[in-house]
Amino acid sequence: MLNEDIQNSDVIITNVKGCTSVPIAEHTIAMLSSLARGVPTMIRNQINKTWVEIPVKDLENAIVGIIGYGDIGYEIAKRCKALGMTIIGCRRNPSKRNEEYEPADLIMGMDQVDDVLSRSDFVVLALPFTKDTSALFNKERLNKMKKGSYLINVGRGNTIVDEDLIESLSNGHIAGAALDVFEVEPLPKDHPFWQLENVMVSPHNAYNSSKHLDRVMELFLRNLKLFSEGKPLMNVVEKNLVINSKRSFEKKVSTIDHKNEVQGQTRIGFAFFV
């Protein structure tokens, strides 16, 4: 959909930013808790009828580093705070704060991401797809993580170099991972992630919610009203940034689901990104 014709036209593209933040945050907490309490091992032991004590990690006072501290990261942080965790947010603009309530104990810039990794017991990736985030978590960066820490990815699959993560999980440097997004989807059946006992795989499902369509349509109708009144729309996509990313990483671009288009003096398109 986001080709050069669209880029050079007067079509306005918006996305559903904010509509998936709550379910993704709830999914993250489920994965984080499962890793901490050894749930994957419990399930295997149940299948094998094995009764053994399972090592666990307390969430209270544990440090969680949220890489990509935007709307999704904010919702994750609120829930982590309720569990008594210490939260470090990492974003491009570290001076930005939520005026009503800021759950993060510390917000650092992306140029300090290695420092965040070295401190964190749990690392949550909530990064968008950009040329800067592609392969950001390679062997060198994964080795910056605290030994025995956990990694959760609910952002984009291209952020992680799979082979490097597999090595870190296999040698014990990273204790476990919960992955919802992958560079190739569906995840191939012969991919090692399926077989690693310290990995939890979910099928790009973190955004899913029984209220998803309600949230999307509410935003759509609000934008439609703004459009009819000639006012600026919410969540306008910078088409040039998306086009440039597509040119550089064409094979890695996630599918865009275009749901609705309304025509008028200026055309407007609503693209739903998940």
Buried (B, 14 or more C-beta within 10 A) or exposed (E): BBEEEBBEEEBBBBBBBBBBBBBBBBBBBBBBEBBBBBBBBEEEBEEEEEEEEEEEBEBEEBBBBBBBBBBBBBBBBBBBBEBEBBBBBBBEEBEEEEEEEBBBBBBBBBEEBEBBBEBBBBBBBBBBBBEEBBBBBBEEBBBBBBEEBBBBBBBBBBBBBBEBBBBBBEEEBBBBBBBBBBBEEEBEEEBBBEEBEBBBBBEBEBBBBEEBEEBBBEBBEEBBEBBEEEEEBBBBBEBEEBBBBBEEBEEBBBEBEEEBEBEEEEEBBBBBBB
